[in-house]
């Protein structure tokens, strides 16, 4: 993380104020409309990029989200599934903690690789 922040400061994408534990990072005023996510967008799926574009829009220009009470009323615990079987399997796989002994840092590295 520190190397990434230093690279962004060196490239004038961020400005740094303070030092050590009081260091704060800011987006420079001259950056203007540069997307904060520009560097990461290469590795994102098209759906993720579309979601980011939607979130960057002003609140007044976003489509209205309507609360559907019937959607909640029709839910039957243990019977109704809001996620597909594939999504459930994927989430179960990435959320499972391995019970066997692992060297220090293995679990954190596994999370970072997601």
N, C-alpha and C positions, 0 to 999 in steps of 0.2 A: 504494500500500500504506500509506504513512504517513498519508494523509488518512483512509483506512478505519479504521486503528488509532485515530487521534485521535477519530473519530466514535464508535467503540465505547467509548472512555474517557469521552467527554462524556455518553454515554447510560448510563453506569455498568454496561456489559456487561463491561468489562475494567478492571483497575486497573493503573497504571503505577508502576514503581519504578526509580529511577535516571534518568540523563539521557545524552543523546548516544549514543555507541556502547555504553554500559553499560546502556541502557534494557532492562528486562524487563517483559513483560506477563503478567498473571495473571487467571484467572477469579475474581471476588470470591466469598467464602464465602457471602454472602447470595444469590447467584445460584441456589444450590441445584440443582434439577433442570432448569434452563433448558437447552435444547439449544444446543450450540455452533453447530450448523448452521441454526438457525432462520431467519436472514436469507437464507441461500442457497437454502433449500428451495423458494422460489417459482419459481426458474428451473430446477429439476431435473425430470427425467422421473419418472414413477411408479416405474419400475424402479430409478432411482437413489435415490429416497426409501426404497423398500423395502430396498435394500442398506444404506443408512445406519441404518435402524431395526434391521436384523439385526446390524450392527457395534456398535451401542450397547448391545446386550443383554449381560448377564454371560456369561462363557465357559461356565459350567456350564449355562446355559439355552439355549445354541445347539445346533442339531442336529449330530450327530457326522458328520464327513466321513470317508468310508471310502476307503482307498487301493485302487485297482483296477489291479493289476499286468497283467491281461490287456489293459486299455486301452492300456497302453504297449507290450506285446509285439506287438499287432496293428498297430501303426503302421509303415508302410513309407515311408521318406523319398522324397519326390518323387512319391508316388502318393496317400497318405492325406492328407486335409485336415481339420483340426479346426475350421476356420473356414469359413463359407459364402463363396461367391464375392463376395457383396455386402460382407461384412465385410472380406475381403481387399482389395477395391478401395478401400474407404473408408480403411483403414489405410495402404495404399500412397499414396493421394492426400494424406493429411495428413502423412505422413512424408517426402514427396519434397522435397528441397532444390532450389530453382531455381538453375540454373547461370549465368544471365545476371546482369549487373551490376544492383544495386539500391541505392537511396539508404540511408544509414545508418539503422538502426532498423527497416527494413521487415520483415526476417525475424522479429525479436522481436515486432513488432506483429502479424504474421500468426499467430504462436504464441499470443499473448495473446487473439486473436479467436476461438480455437477454443472 
